[in-house]
Amino acid sequence: MSIAEEMHALLTAAFAPTRLEIVNDSARHRGHAGDDGSGESHFTILIEAEAFATMNRLARQRAVIAALGDIVGERVHAVAIRASAPGASPA
């Protein structure tokens, strides 16, 4: 299972999102800091879930990072997170 597939499974289980996109940005960072050559070092996550309705931007990002366990910082160098509740603007 790829890291993107693993992230998708973890976030789906944690938040039952109405929208979830995981974009592998690793090719754009080839040769930069954090590029380990695996092709799975940098990602952007766009997630929309009702669970975020009462959370501020920082709380949403912390919740997503917590749901990903050891992936962020251990197995992936960088993750950009745009999390929102249905009907709200991503942040």
C-alpha positions in Angstrom: 0.0 0.0 0.0 1.4 3.4 -0.9 1.6 6.2 1.7 -1.1 8.1 -0.1 -3.4 5.0 0.1 -2.6 4.6 3.8 -3.3 8.3 4.5 -6.6 8.0 2.7 -7.6 4.9 4.7 -6.6 6.6 8.0 -8.4 9.9 7.3 -11.6 8.1 6.0 -11.7 6.0 9.2 -11.1 9.0 11.5 -13.4 11.6 9.9 -15.8 10.0 7.3 -15.1 12.9 5.0 -17.5 14.2 2.4 -14.5 15.2 0.3 -10.9 13.8 0.4 -8.1 14.4 -2.0 -4.5 13.5 -1.4 -2.1 15.0 -3.9 1.4 13.7 -4.2 3.6 16.8 -4.6 6.9 14.9 -4.3 8.0 15.3 -8.0 7.9 19.1 -7.5 10.4 18.8 -4.6 12.8 16.4 -6.2 16.4 17.3 -5.1 15.1 19.6 -2.3 15.4 19.1 1.4 13.3 16.2 2.6 13.3 14.4 -0.8 14.3 10.9 0.2 14.0 9.6 -3.4 11.0 7.4 -2.6 8.6 9.6 -4.6 6.4 9.9 -1.4 7.9 12.7 0.6 5.5 15.7 0.0 1.7 15.7 0.0 -1.2 18.1 0.0 -4.4 17.0 1.7 -7.8 18.5 1.0 -10.4 17.2 3.4 -13.9 18.2 4.2 -15.7 16.6 7.1 -18.5 17.5 9.5 -16.1 16.8 12.4 -14.3 20.1 11.6 -17.4 22.3 12.0 -16.6 23.3 15.6 -12.8 23.4 15.2 -10.6 26.4 14.3 -7.9 26.0 11.6 -5.2 25.0 14.0 -7.4 22.4 15.7 -8.4 20.9 12.3 -4.7 20.6 11.3 -3.8 19.0 14.6 -6.6 16.5 14.3 -5.5 15.5 10.8 -1.9 15.1 11.9 -3.0 13.1 14.9 -5.1 10.8 12.7 -2.1 10.2 10.4 0.0 8.8 13.3 3.7 8.4 12.5 3.4 9.3 8.8 3.9 13.0 9.2 7.5 13.8 10.3 8.6 10.1 10.3 7.8 8.8 6.9 6.8 11.9 5.0 8.8 15.2 5.0 5.9 17.7 4.4 2.1 17.7 4.4 0.1 20.8 3.4 -3.4 20.5 4.9 -6.6 22.3 3.8 -9.4 21.1 6.1 -12.9 22.5 6.3 -16.4 21.6 7.2 -19.1 21.1 4.5 -20.1 24.4 3.1 -17.1 26.3 4.6 -14.0 27.6 2.9 -10.9 25.4 3.3 -8.2 26.7 5.6 
